[in-house]
Amino acid sequence: MRRQSDRTARQAPRGNRPGGLNMARKFFGTDGIRGSANTYPMTSEVALKVGMAAGKLFSNGSYRHRVVIGKDTRLSGYMIESALVSGFTAVGMDVFQLGPMPTPAVAMLTRSLRADLGVMISASHNPYIDNGIKLFGPDGYKLSDEKEEEIEGLMGGDSSELLAPSETIGRATRIDSARERYIEFAKRTLPKNIRFDGIRAVIDCANGAAYKVAPEALWELGAEVIKIGVDPNGLNINKDCGSTAPEDLIRKVSEVRADIGIALDGDADRVVIVDERGRIIDGDQLMAVIAESWLKRGRLAGGGIVATVMSNLGLERYLEGLELGLARTPVGDRYVVEHMRQHGYNVGGEQSGHIVLSDYSTTGDGLVTALQILAVVAQSGKPVSEICNRFEPLPQILKNVRYKNGGQPLDNVAVRRAIDSGKSKLGKSGRLVIRPSGTEPVIRVMAEGDDEKLIKTVVSDIVHALTDAAA
């Protein structure tokens, strides 16, 4: 059995290490390129250059090269998509346009259609004003730091050198069957003969990418489906709905006496579940349910699961009771996926509900995760509140301390002393995680343990020392 616990499973990949802002790269951050629409770098000009540079980099060989492009429902998606199509076709790539589709569907269809590259236009759970560009390789996995750096290098060069001859300019085609392809893929992840007849499900699609495919998949599997968050207008994605704002879902579950509530985010790569009592169930509980289910079916690989340093200690203890390990990585789905690939795990994810089931997907898939939970419910005949209450989470406190750019408060002697003291006080009864944000000058202080009063004291002492050091 393989087991790792409080220590991180490995260092983060070069160029995106947690611990400070990534100043080496101009466009790509920890999850592709992201920013406010029509504001640098999320402009048509940059999108055009991304299409040309990425298209050129992935056009190797004499065959016709192809790229798959999907998007969520943001108004700016039309603008970004048109610019990307122009860039890709200009360097000789054929483009398959999927329209609004979940991020995991883009990754899956990149492989299914034997494309050289996949692109998702989305800013995930952010409001409509933001947008982003995520790139996937032909294997359906997000591009490595090295590939992103190569793309940036080409973007900074002479664009005229990237252009294809007139006779080899690419073509753009809409794939009308994309929705049906993804729905069938999602349904095939379930055990044979599983149906959801008799289950009343409310699904909140966040007015985002899964507003058509997710309800259809549930209905085809026999569930009675009540839909909310399925009326996108370009401006209402994630607005008071979806996995980051499940209040409407909770109310609807109570109103219609549903058996389960399912909340996706804007690009449907994460999910939050609400049980029949209106209780929110996070990703830690979902991973526990899936891990135990797959263990019983002989499906679980790696001797445990992979999660981040933020997953609750209660999850780790629960898995230990099943003789399973919990490998922890830095925060970020790319680090979870990387560790899963390197060490043979097939279940991993984050507390936020970003769950990766690598037997099926190369990235988080909110719909597939929800289907796995529903399969356990359908097979057991037990309510969701019982199925998804695998462990009692330990009290967990998280506080952020902002510091000036260029500062190094974690090097302060008083801060180090407070951290060492906190670890000593918690001992084996708790856990302390201190980590700088990867996107802003903030130190995140998280403690959890059996004694809530003690962890409050520990966090307060460290925050006080950090505040003094950052002043």
DRENDO-1510 file (C-alpha; in Angstrom, 1 decimal, always signed):
<recs>
REC; n; res; u; v; w
REC; 1; MET; +0.0; +0.0; +0.0 .
REC; 2; ARG; +1.2; +3.5; -0.9 .
REC; 3; ARG; +0.6; +6.2; +1.6 .
REC; 4; GLN; +1.5; +9.9; +1.9 .
REC; 5; SER; -0.2; +12.3; +4.3 .
REC; 6; ASP; +0.7; +15.8; +5.6 .
REC; 7; ARG; +3.8; +16.3; +3.4 .
REC; 8; THR; +3.1; +17.3; -0.1 .
REC; 9; ALA; +3.3; +14.5; -2.6 .
REC; 10; ARG; +5.9; +16.4; -4.7 .
REC; 11; GLN; +7.0; +19.8; -5.7 .
REC; 12; ALA; +4.8; +21.7; -8.1 .
REC; 13; PRO; +6.0; +21.9; -11.8 .
REC; 14; ARG; +8.5; +24.6; -12.7 .
REC; 15; GLY; +7.0; +27.9; -13.6 .
REC; 16; ASN; +3.8; +27.5; -11.5 .
REC; 17; ARG; +5.1; +26.7; -8.1 .
REC; 18; PRO; +3.0; +27.8; -5.2 .
REC; 19; GLY; +5.0; +30.4; -3.3 .
REC; 20; GLY; +4.7; +33.6; -5.3 .
REC; 21; LEU; +3.6; +35.2; -8.5 .
REC; 22; ASN; +4.9; +33.7; -11.6 .
REC; 23; MET; +6.8; +36.5; -13.2 .
REC; 24; ALA; +8.6; +34.4; -15.8 .
REC; 25; ARG; +5.7; +34.1; -18.2 .
REC; 26; LYS; +3.8; +36.8; -19.9 .
REC; 27; PHE; +0.4; +35.2; -20.7 .
REC; 28; PHE; +0.0; +31.8; -19.2 .
REC; 29; GLY; -0.8; +31.4; -15.5 .
REC; 30; THR; -1.6; +28.3; -13.4 .
REC; 31; ASP; -4.7; +27.4; -15.6 .
REC; 32; GLY; -4.1; +28.8; -19.1 .
REC; 33; ILE; -4.6; +32.4; -19.9 .
REC; 34; ARG; -7.2; +34.4; -18.0 .
REC; 35; GLY; -8.3; +38.0; -17.6 .
REC; 36; SER; -11.1; +40.5; -18.0 .
REC; 37; ALA; -12.7; +40.3; -21.4 .
REC; 38; ASN; -11.5; +43.0; -23.8 .
REC; 39; THR; -8.7; +43.9; -21.4 .
REC; 40; TYR; -5.1; +42.7; -22.0 .
REC; 41; PRO; -4.3; +39.8; -22.1 .
REC; 42; MET; -7.9; +38.6; -22.8 .
REC; 43; THR; -8.3; +40.4; -26.1 .
REC; 44; SER; -8.9; +39.3; -29.7 .
REC; 45; GLU; -5.4; +40.2; -30.6 .
REC; 46; VAL; -3.9; +37.9; -28.0 .
REC; 47; ALA; -6.3; +35.1; -28.9 .
REC; 48; LEU; -5.3; +35.4; -32.5 .
REC; 49; LYS; -1.7; +35.1; -31.6 .
REC; 50; VAL; -2.4; +32.1; -29.4 .
REC; 51; GLY; -4.2; +30.4; -32.3 .
REC; 52; MET; -1.3; +31.0; -34.7 .
REC; 53; ALA; +1.4; +30.1; -32.2 .
REC; 54; ALA; -0.2; +27.0; -30.8 .
REC; 55; GLY; -1.4; +25.9; -34.2 .
REC; 56; LYS; +2.1; +26.2; -35.6 .
REC; 57; LEU; +3.7; +24.4; -32.7 .
REC; 58; PHE; +1.3; +21.4; -33.0 .
REC; 59; SER; +1.4; +21.1; -36.7 .
REC; 60; ASN; +4.1; +18.5; -37.3 .
REC; 61; GLY; +3.8; +16.2; -40.3 .
REC; 62; SER; +2.3; +16.3; -43.7 .
REC; 63; TYR; -1.3; +15.3; -42.7 .
REC; 64; ARG; -4.1; +17.8; -42.2 .
REC; 65; HIS; -3.9; +19.1; -38.6 .
REC; 66; ARG; -7.0; +19.8; -36.6 .
REC; 67; VAL; -8.0; +21.6; -33.4 .
REC; 68; VAL; -11.2; +21.3; -31.3 .
REC; 69; ILE; -12.6; +24.5; -29.8 .
REC; 70; GLY; -15.3; +24.5; -27.1 .
REC; 71; LYS; -16.6; +27.4; -24.9 .
REC; 72; ASP; -18.9; +28.2; -22.1 .
REC; 73; THR; -21.8; +30.8; -22.4 .
REC; 74; ARG; -20.0; +34.1; -21.8 .
REC; 75; LEU; -20.8; +36.9; -24.2 .
REC; 76; SER; -17.0; +37.4; -24.9 .
REC; 77; GLY; -16.8; +33.7; -26.0 .
REC; 78; TYR; -17.9; +34.7; -29.5 .
REC; 79; MET; -15.1; +37.3; -29.8 .
REC; 80; ILE; -12.4; +35.0; -28.5 .
REC; 81; GLU; -13.6; +32.0; -30.5 .
REC; 82; SER; -13.6; +34.0; -33.8 .
REC; 83; ALA; -10.1; +35.2; -33.1 .
REC; 84; LEU; -8.8; +31.7; -32.3 .
REC; 85; VAL; -10.4; +30.3; -35.4 .
REC; 86; SER; -8.8; +33.0; -37.5 .
REC; 87; GLY; -5.4; +32.2; -35.9 .
REC; 88; PHE; -5.6; +28.4; -36.3 .
REC; 89; THR; -6.8; +28.5; -39.9 .
REC; 90; ALA; -4.2; +31.1; -40.8 .
REC; 91; VAL; -1.4; +28.6; -40.0 .
REC; 92; GLY; -3.2; +25.8; -41.8 .
REC; 93; MET; -5.1; +24.0; -39.1 .
REC; 94; ASP; -8.7; +22.8; -39.6 .
REC; 95; VAL; -11.0; +23.8; -36.8 .
REC; 96; PHE; -13.8; +21.8; -35.2 .
REC; 97; GLN; -16.2; +24.1; -33.3 .
REC; 98; LEU; -18.2; +22.5; -30.6 .
REC; 99; GLY; -20.2; +25.5; -29.3 .
REC; 100; PRO; -21.1; +25.6; -25.6 .
REC; 101; MET; -19.6; +22.4; -24.1 .
REC; 102; PRO; -18.1; +21.4; -20.7 .
REC; 103; THR; -14.3; +21.5; -20.3 .
REC; 104; PRO; -14.1; +17.7; -19.8 .
REC; 105; ALA; -16.1; +17.3; -23.0 .
REC; 106; VAL; -13.5; +19.3; -24.9 .
REC; 107; ALA; -10.7; +17.2; -23.5 .
REC; 108; MET; -12.6; +14.0; -24.4 .
REC; 109; LEU; -13.4; +15.1; -27.9 .
REC; 110; THR; -9.9; +16.2; -28.6 .
REC; 111; ARG; -8.9; +12.5; -28.1 .
REC; 112; SER; -12.0; +11.1; -29.8 .
REC; 113; LEU; -11.6; +13.2; -32.9 .
REC; 114; ARG; -7.9; +12.6; -33.1 .
REC; 115; ALA; -7.2; +16.3; -32.9 .
REC; 116; ASP; -3.7; +17.7; -32.4 .
REC; 117; LEU; -5.0; +20.3; -29.9 .
REC; 118; GLY; -8.0; +21.2; -27.9 .
REC; 119; VAL; -9.1; +24.6; -26.6 .
REC; 120; MET; -11.6; +25.6; -24.0 .
REC; 121; ILE; -12.7; +29.2; -23.8 .
REC; 122; SER; -13.8; +29.7; -20.2 .
REC; 123; ALA; -13.0; +31.4; -16.9 .
REC; 124; SER; -14.6; +28.5; -15.0 .
REC; 125; HIS; -16.5; +29.7; -11.9 .
REC; 126; ASN; -15.6; +33.4; -12.4 .
REC; 127; PRO; -18.3; +36.0; -13.4 .
REC; 128; TYR; -19.1; +36.7; -17.0 .
REC; 129; ILE; -16.7; +39.7; -17.2 .
REC; 130; ASP; -13.8; +37.3; -17.2 .
REC; 131; ASN; -12.7; +34.8; -19.7 .
REC; 132; GLY; -9.9; +32.4; -20.4 .
REC; 133; ILE; -8.2; +30.1; -22.8 .
REC; 134; LYS; -7.2; +26.5; -21.7 .
REC; 135; LEU; -5.2; +24.3; -24.1 .
REC; 136; PHE; -5.1; +20.5; -24.2 .
REC; 137; GLY; -2.7; +18.3; -26.0 .
REC; 138; PRO; -3.7; +15.4; -28.3 .
REC; 139; ASP; -3.8; +13.1; -25.2 .
REC; 140; GLY; -6.5; +15.4; -23.6 .
REC; 141; TYR; -4.3; +16.6; -20.8 .
REC; 142; LYS; -3.5; +20.3; -20.2 .
REC; 143; LEU; -0.3; +21.4; -21.8 .
REC; 144; SER; +3.0; +21.3; -19.8 .
REC; 145; ASP; +4.8; +24.4; -18.7 .
REC; 146; GLU; +7.3; +23.8; -21.4 .
REC; 147; LYS; +4.8; +23.7; -24.2 .
REC; 148; GLU; +3.1; +26.9; -22.9 .
REC; 149; GLU; +6.5; +28.6; -22.8 .
REC; 150; GLU; +7.2; +27.5; -26.4 .
REC; 151; ILE; +3.8; +29.0; -27.4 .
REC; 152; GLU; +4.7; +32.3; -25.7 .
REC; 153; GLY; +8.0; +32.3; -27.6 .
REC; 154; LEU; +6.2; +32.0; -30.9 .
REC; 155; MET; +3.7; +34.7; -29.9 .
REC; 156; GLY; +6.5; +37.1; -29.4 .
REC; 157; GLY; +8.1; +36.5; -32.8 .
REC; 158; ASP; +7.3; +37.6; -36.4 .
REC; 159; SER; +3.7; +36.3; -37.0 .
REC; 160; SER; +4.2; +36.4; -40.7 .
REC; 161; GLU; +6.6; +33.5; -40.5 .
REC; 162; LEU; +3.9; +31.3; -39.1 .
REC; 163; LEU; +1.4; +31.8; -41.9 .
REC; 164; ALA; +0.5; +28.9; -44.2 .
REC; 165; PRO; +0.6; +29.1; -48.0 .
REC; 166; SER; -2.7; +30.3; -49.5 .
REC; 167; GLU; -3.6; +26.8; -50.7 .
REC; 168; THR; -3.2; +25.2; -47.3 .
REC; 169; ILE; -5.3; +27.6; -45.2 .
REC; 170; GLY; -7.5; +25.7; -42.7 .
REC; 171; ARG; -11.2; +25.2; -42.7 .
REC; 172; ALA; -13.7; +25.7; -39.9 .
REC; 173; THR; -16.5; +23.2; -39.3 .
REC; 174; ARG; -19.2; +22.9; -36.6 .
REC; 175; ILE; -19.6; +19.5; -35.0 .
REC; 176; ASP; -23.3; +19.1; -34.5 .
REC; 177; SER; -23.0; +15.7; -32.8 .
REC; 178; ALA; -20.8; +16.9; -30.0 .
REC; 179; ARG; -23.5; +17.0; -27.4 .
REC; 180; GLU; -24.7; +13.5; -28.1 .
REC; 181; ARG; -21.1; +12.2; -28.1 .
REC; 182; TYR; -20.4; +13.6; -24.7 .
REC; 183; ILE; -23.7; +12.4; -23.2 .
REC; 184; GLU; -23.1; +8.9; -24.4 .
REC; 185; PHE; -19.5; +9.0; -23.0 .
REC; 186; ALA; -20.8; +10.1; -19.6 .
REC; 187; LYS; -23.5; +7.4; -19.5 .
REC; 188; ARG; -20.9; +4.7; -20.3 .
REC; 189; THR; -18.9; +5.5; -17.2 .
REC; 190; LEU; -21.7; +3.9; -15.1 .
REC; 191; PRO; -21.9; +0.2; -14.2 .
REC; 192; LYS; -24.0; -1.9; -16.6 .
REC; 193; ASN; -27.8; -1.7; -16.1 .
REC; 194; ILE; -27.7; +1.2; -13.7 .
REC; 195; ARG; -30.8; +3.4; -14.0 .
REC; 196; PHE; -31.9; +6.4; -11.9 .
REC; 197; ASP; -35.7; +5.7; -12.2 .
REC; 198; GLY; -37.5; +7.0; -9.1 .
REC; 199; ILE; -34.8; +9.5; -8.3 .
REC; 200; ARG; -35.9; +13.2; -8.3 .
REC; 201; ALA; -32.9; +15.4; -9.1 .
REC; 202; VAL; -32.5; +19.1; -9.2 .
REC; 203; ILE; -29.6; +20.3; -11.3 .
REC; 204; ASP; -28.1; +23.8; -11.4 .
REC; 205; CYS; -26.0; +24.3; -14.5 .
REC; 206; ALA; -24.8; +27.8; -13.5 .
REC; 207; ASN; -26.2; +29.2; -16.8 .
REC; 208; GLY; -23.0; +27.7; -18.2 .
REC; 209; ALA; -21.4; +25.2; -20.5 .
REC; 210; ALA; -23.4; +22.1; -19.4 .
REC; 211; TYR; -26.9; +23.7; -19.5 .
REC; 212; LYS; -28.0; +21.3; -22.2 .
REC; 213; VAL; -25.9; +18.1; -21.8 .
REC; 214; ALA; -26.2; +17.6; -18.0 .
REC; 215; PRO; -30.0; +17.6; -17.7 .
REC; 216; GLU; -30.3; +15.5; -20.9 .
REC; 217; ALA; -27.9; +12.9; -19.5 .
REC; 218; LEU; -29.8; +12.6; -16.3 .
REC; 219; TRP; -33.1; +12.3; -18.0 .
REC; 220; GLU; -31.9; +9.7; -20.4 .
REC; 221; LEU; -30.8; +7.6; -17.4 .
REC; 222; GLY; -34.3; +7.7; -16.0 .
REC; 223; ALA; -34.2; +10.4; -13.4 .
REC; 224; GLU; -37.0; +13.0; -12.9 .
REC; 225; VAL; -35.1; +16.2; -13.6 .
REC; 226; ILE; -35.8; +19.7; -12.4 .
REC; 227; LYS; -33.6; +22.2; -14.1 .
REC; 228; ILE; -32.3; +25.6; -12.9 .
REC; 229; GLY; -29.5; +27.8; -14.2 .
REC; 230; VAL; -30.2; +26.7; -17.7 .
REC; 231; ASP; -31.1; +30.0; -19.3 .
REC; 232; PRO; -27.8; +31.6; -20.3 .
REC; 233; ASN; -27.8; +35.1; -21.8 .
REC; 234; GLY; -24.1; +35.7; -21.9 .
REC; 235; LEU; -24.1; +37.8; -18.7 .
REC; 236; ASN; -25.5; +35.5; -16.1 .
REC; 237; ILE; -23.0; +32.6; -16.0 .
REC; 238; ASN; -22.2; +31.8; -12.3 .
REC; 239; LYS; -24.4; +34.7; -11.2 .
REC; 240; ASP; -26.1; +33.7; -7.9 .
REC; 241; CYS; -26.1; +30.1; -9.1 .
REC; 242; GLY; -24.0; +27.0; -9.6 .
REC; 243; SER; -21.4; +25.4; -7.3 .
REC; 244; THR; -20.2; +28.7; -5.9 .
REC; 245; ALA; -23.7; +29.9; -5.0 .
REC; 246; PRO; -25.9; +26.9; -4.2 .
REC; 247; GLU; -28.5; +28.8; -2.2 .
REC; 248; ASP; -31.1; +28.6; -5.0 .
REC; 249; LEU; -30.4; +24.9; -5.4 .
REC; 250; ILE; -30.9; +24.3; -1.7 .
REC; 251; ARG; -34.3; +26.1; -1.8 .
REC; 252; LYS; -35.4; +24.1; -4.9 .
REC; 253; VAL; -34.4; +20.8; -3.4 .
REC; 254; SER; -36.6; +21.6; -0.4 .
REC; 255; GLU; -39.4; +23.0; -2.5 .
REC; 256; VAL; -39.8; +20.0; -4.8 .
REC; 257; ARG; -38.7; +17.4; -2.2 .
REC; 258; ALA; -35.9; +16.2; -4.4 .
REC; 259; ASP; -33.6; +13.3; -3.5 .
REC; 260; ILE; -30.5; +15.2; -4.6 .
REC; 261; GLY; -29.3; +18.5; -5.8 .
REC; 262; ILE; -26.4; +18.9; -8.2 .
REC; 263; ALA; -24.6; +22.2; -8.8 .
REC; 264; LEU; -22.0; +22.6; -11.6 .
REC; 265; ASP; -19.8; +25.6; -12.2 .
REC; 266; GLY; -19.5; +27.6; -15.4 .
REC; 267; ASP; -17.5; +25.1; -17.4 .
REC; 268; ALA; -18.8; +22.0; -15.5 .
REC; 269; ASP; -15.4; +20.7; -14.4 .
REC; 270; ARG; -16.5; +20.7; -10.7 .
REC; 271; VAL; -19.6; +19.8; -8.8 .
REC; 272; VAL; -21.2; +20.3; -5.4 .
REC; 273; ILE; -23.9; +18.0; -4.1 .
REC; 274; VAL; -26.9; +18.9; -1.9 .
REC; 275; ASP; -28.6; +16.1; +0.0 .
REC; 276; GLU; -32.4; +15.7; +0.5 .
REC; 277; ARG; -32.1; +17.7; +3.8 .
REC; 278; GLY; -30.4; +20.7; +2.1 .
REC; 279; ARG; -26.9; +20.0; +3.4 .
REC; 280; ILE; -24.0; +20.9; +1.1 .
REC; 281; ILE; -21.6; +18.0; +0.4 .
REC; 282; ASP; -18.1; +19.0; -0.6 .
REC; 283; GLY; -15.4; +17.3; -2.7 .
REC; 284; ASP; -13.8; +15.5; +0.2 .
REC; 285; GLN; -17.0; +13.6; +1.0 .
REC; 286; LEU; -17.5; +12.8; -2.7 .
REC; 287; MET; -14.0; +11.4; -3.0 .
REC; 288; ALA; -14.6; +9.2; +0.1 .
REC; 289; VAL; -17.8; +7.8; -1.5 .
REC; 290; ILE; -16.3; +7.1; -4.8 .
REC; 291; ALA; -13.1; +5.6; -3.3 .
REC; 292; GLU; -15.0; +3.2; -1.1 .
REC; 293; SER; -17.4; +2.2; -4.0 .
REC; 294; TRP; -14.5; +1.6; -6.4 .
REC; 295; LEU; -12.6; -0.3; -3.7 .
REC; 296; LYS; -15.5; -2.7; -3.2 .
REC; 297; ARG; -15.8; -3.2; -7.0 .
REC; 298; GLY; -12.0; -3.8; -7.4 .
REC; 299; ARG; -11.7; -0.6; -9.4 .
REC; 300; LEU; -9.6; +1.6; -7.2 .
REC; 301; ALA; -5.9; +1.9; -8.2 .
REC; 302; GLY; -2.9; +3.2; -6.4 .
REC; 303; GLY; -3.9; +2.1; -2.9 .
REC; 304; GLY; -5.7; +5.3; -2.1 .
REC; 305; ILE; -6.6; +8.7; -3.6 .
REC; 306; VAL; -4.8; +12.0; -4.4 .
REC; 307; ALA; -6.0; +15.3; -2.9 .
REC; 308; THR; -4.5; +18.6; -2.0 .
REC; 309; VAL; -3.1; +20.0; +1.3 .
REC; 310; MET; -6.5; +21.6; +1.9 .
REC; 311; SER; -8.5; +18.4; +2.1 .
REC; 312; ASN; -9.8; +17.7; +5.6 .
REC; 313; LEU; -8.0; +15.5; +8.0 .
REC; 314; GLY; -11.3; +13.7; +8.6 .
REC; 315; LEU; -11.0; +12.4; +5.0 .
REC; 316; GLU; -7.5; +11.1; +5.7 .
REC; 317; ARG; -8.5; +9.3; +8.8 .
REC; 318; TYR; -11.6; +7.8; +7.1 .
REC; 319; LEU; -9.4; +6.4; +4.3 .
REC; 320; GLU; -6.9; +5.0; +6.9 .
REC; 321; GLY; -9.9; +3.0; +8.3 .
REC; 322; LEU; -10.3; +1.4; +4.9 .
REC; 323; GLU; -6.5; +0.8; +4.7 .
REC; 324; LEU; -6.2; +3.4; +2.0 .
REC; 325; GLY; -3.7; +6.2; +1.7 .
REC; 326; LEU; -4.1; +9.9; +0.9 .
REC; 327; ALA; -1.4; +11.5; -1.2 .
REC; 328; ARG; -1.4; +15.3; -0.8 .
REC; 329; THR; -0.3; +17.8; -3.5 .
REC; 330; PRO; -0.1; +21.6; -3.7 .
REC; 331; VAL; -3.4; +23.3; -4.4 .
REC; 332; GLY; -4.4; +23.1; -8.1 .
REC; 333; ASP; -5.9; +20.3; -10.2 .
REC; 334; ARG; -2.9; +20.2; -12.4 .
REC; 335; TYR; -0.8; +19.0; -9.5 .
REC; 336; VAL; -3.4; +16.4; -8.5 .
REC; 337; VAL; -3.5; +15.1; -12.1 .
REC; 338; GLU; +0.3; +15.0; -12.4 .
REC; 339; HIS; +0.7; +12.9; -9.3 .
REC; 340; MET; -2.1; +10.6; -10.3 .
REC; 341; ARG; -0.4; +10.0; -13.7 .
REC; 342; GLN; +3.0; +9.4; -12.1 .
REC; 343; HIS; +1.9; +7.0; -9.4 .
REC; 344; GLY; -1.0; +5.1; -10.9 .
REC; 345; TYR; -4.0; +6.5; -9.0 .
REC; 346; ASN; -7.4; +6.8; -10.7 .
REC; 347; VAL; -9.3; +8.9; -8.1 .
REC; 348; GLY; -8.2; +12.4; -7.1 .
REC; 349; GLY; -9.5; +15.9; -6.6 .
REC; 350; GLU; -10.0; +19.0; -4.5 .
REC; 351; GLN; -12.3; +20.0; -1.7 .
REC; 352; SER; -14.0; +22.4; -4.1 .
REC; 353; GLY; -15.6; +19.5; -6.0 .
REC; 354; HIS; -13.1; +19.3; -8.8 .
REC; 355; ILE; -12.9; +15.5; -9.0 .
REC; 356; VAL; -10.7; +13.7; -11.5 .
REC; 357; LEU; -11.5; +10.1; -12.4 .
REC; 358; SER; -8.7; +9.2; -14.7 .
REC; 359; ASP; -10.3; +5.9; -15.9 .
REC; 360; TYR; -12.6; +8.2; -17.8 .
REC; 361; SER; -11.3; +11.8; -17.9 .
REC; 362; THR; -8.1; +13.7; -18.1 .
REC; 363; THR; -9.5; +16.6; -16.1 .
REC; 364; GLY; -12.3; +17.3; -13.6 .
REC; 365; ASP; -15.7; +16.3; -14.7 .
REC; 366; GLY; -18.7; +17.5; -12.7 .
REC; 367; LEU; -21.3; +15.5; -14.5 .
REC; 368; VAL; -19.4; +12.2; -14.4 .
REC; 369; THR; -18.7; +12.7; -10.7 .
REC; 370; ALA; -22.4; +13.3; -10.0 .
REC; 371; LEU; -23.3; +10.1; -12.0 .
REC; 372; GLN; -20.9; +8.1; -9.8 .
REC; 373; ILE; -22.6; +9.3; -6.7 .
REC; 374; LEU; -26.0; +8.7; -8.1 .
REC; 375; ALA; -24.9; +5.1; -9.0 .
REC; 376; VAL; -24.1; +4.4; -5.3 .
REC; 377; VAL; -27.5; +5.9; -4.3 .
REC; 378; ALA; -29.4; +3.8; -6.9 .
REC; 379; GLN; -27.6; +0.6; -5.9 .
REC; 380; SER; -28.0; +1.0; -2.2 .
REC; 381; GLY; -31.5; +2.4; -2.0 .
REC; 382; LYS; -30.3; +4.7; +0.8 .
REC; 383; PRO; -30.8; +8.5; +0.9 .
REC; 384; VAL; -28.0; +10.9; -0.2 .
REC; 385; SER; -27.7; +12.2; +3.3 .
REC; 386; GLU; -26.6; +8.7; +4.5 .
REC; 387; ILE; -24.5; +7.9; +1.4 .
REC; 388; CYS; -22.5; +11.1; +1.5 .
REC; 389; ASN; -21.9; +11.4; +5.2 .
REC; 390; ARG; -18.8; +9.2; +5.3 .
REC; 391; PHE; -16.9; +11.1; +8.0 .
REC; 392; GLU; -17.3; +14.1; +10.4 .
REC; 393; PRO; -15.0; +16.9; +9.1 .
REC; 394; LEU; -12.6; +18.2; +11.7 .
REC; 395; PRO; -12.9; +22.0; +12.5 .
REC; 396; GLN; -10.9; +23.8; +9.9 .
REC; 397; ILE; -9.9; +27.5; +9.9 .
REC; 398; LEU; -8.5; +29.4; +7.0 .
REC; 399; LYS; -7.3; +33.1; +7.1 .
REC; 400; ASN; -5.4; +35.2; +4.6 .
REC; 401; VAL; -2.7; +37.8; +5.3 .
REC; 402; ARG; -1.9; +40.3; +2.6 .
REC; 403; TYR; +1.7; +41.6; +2.2 .
REC; 404; LYS; +3.5; +44.0; +0.0 .
REC; 405; ASN; +4.8; +42.7; -3.4 .
REC; 406; GLY; +8.4; +41.7; -3.0 .
REC; 407; GLY; +8.1; +41.0; +0.7 .
REC; 408; GLN; +9.1; +37.6; +2.3 .
REC; 409; PRO; +7.2; +37.5; +5.5 .
REC; 410; LEU; +7.7; +33.7; +5.8 .
REC; 411; ASP; +11.4; +34.3; +6.3 .
REC; 412; ASN; +10.8; +36.5; +9.4 .
REC; 413; VAL; +12.2; +35.0; +12.6 .
REC; 414; ALA; +9.0; +35.7; +14.6 .
REC; 415; VAL; +6.8; +34.1; +11.9 .
REC; 416; ARG; +9.0; +31.0; +11.8 .
REC; 417; ARG; +8.8; +30.8; +15.6 .
REC; 418; ALA; +5.0; +31.1; +15.6 .
REC; 419; ILE; +4.7; +28.4; +12.9 .
REC; 420; ASP; +7.0; +26.0; +14.8 .
REC; 421; SER; +5.1; +26.7; +18.0 .
REC; 422; GLY; +1.8; +26.0; +16.3 .
REC; 423; LYS; +3.0; +22.7; +14.9 .
REC; 424; SER; +4.2; +21.7; +18.3 .
REC; 425; LYS; +0.9; +22.5; +20.0 .
REC; 426; LEU; -1.1; +20.6; +17.4 .
REC; 427; GLY; +1.1; +17.6; +17.4 .
REC; 428; LYS; -0.6; +14.5; +15.9 .
REC; 429; SER; -4.1; +15.9; +16.8 .
REC; 430; GLY; -4.1; +18.4; +14.0 .
REC; 431; ARG; -2.6; +19.8; +10.9 .
REC; 432; LEU; -1.1; +23.2; +9.9 .
REC; 433; VAL; -0.7; +24.4; +6.3 .
REC; 434; ILE; +1.0; +27.7; +5.5 .
REC; 435; ARG; +1.2; +28.6; +1.8 .
REC; 436; PRO; +1.6; +31.7; -0.3 .
REC; 437; SER; -0.9; +32.2; -3.0 .
REC; 438; GLY; +0.2; +31.5; -6.5 .
REC; 439; THR; -1.7; +34.5; -8.0 .
REC; 440; GLU; -1.5; +37.3; -5.4 .
REC; 441; PRO; +0.6; +38.6; -2.5 .
REC; 442; VAL; -1.3; +36.7; +0.1 .
REC; 443; ILE; -0.2; +34.1; +2.7 .
REC; 444; ARG; -2.9; +31.5; +3.5 .
REC; 445; VAL; -2.9; +30.1; +7.0 .
REC; 446; MET; -5.0; +27.0; +7.5 .
REC; 447; ALA; -5.2; +24.8; +10.6 .
REC; 448; GLU; -7.5; +21.9; +11.5 .
REC; 449; GLY; -7.7; +19.5; +14.4 .
REC; 450; ASP; -9.8; +17.9; +17.1 .
REC; 451; ASP; -9.7; +20.9; +19.4 .
REC; 452; GLU; -11.4; +23.9; +17.7 .
REC; 453; LYS; -10.3; +26.3; +20.5 .
REC; 454; LEU; -6.7; +25.3; +20.0 .
REC; 455; ILE; -6.6; +25.7; +16.3 .
REC; 456; LYS; -8.2; +29.1; +16.6 .
REC; 457; THR; -5.4; +30.1; +18.9 .
REC; 458; VAL; -2.7; +28.7; +16.6 .
REC; 459; VAL; -4.1; +30.5; +13.6 .
REC; 460; SER; -4.4; +33.7; +15.5 .
REC; 461; ASP; -0.8; +33.6; +16.7 .
REC; 462; ILE; +0.5; +33.0; +13.2 .
REC; 463; VAL; -1.7; +35.6; +11.6 .
REC; 464; HIS; -0.6; +38.2; +14.2 .
REC; 465; ALA; +3.1; +37.4; +13.5 .
REC; 466; LEU; +2.6; +37.6; +9.7 .
REC; 467; THR; +0.7; +40.9; +10.0 .
REC; 468; ASP; +3.6; +42.4; +12.0 .
REC; 469; ALA; +6.1; +41.1; +9.5 .
REC; 470; ALA; +4.2; +42.4; +6.6 .
REC; 471; ALA; +3.7; +45.9; +8.0 .
</recs>
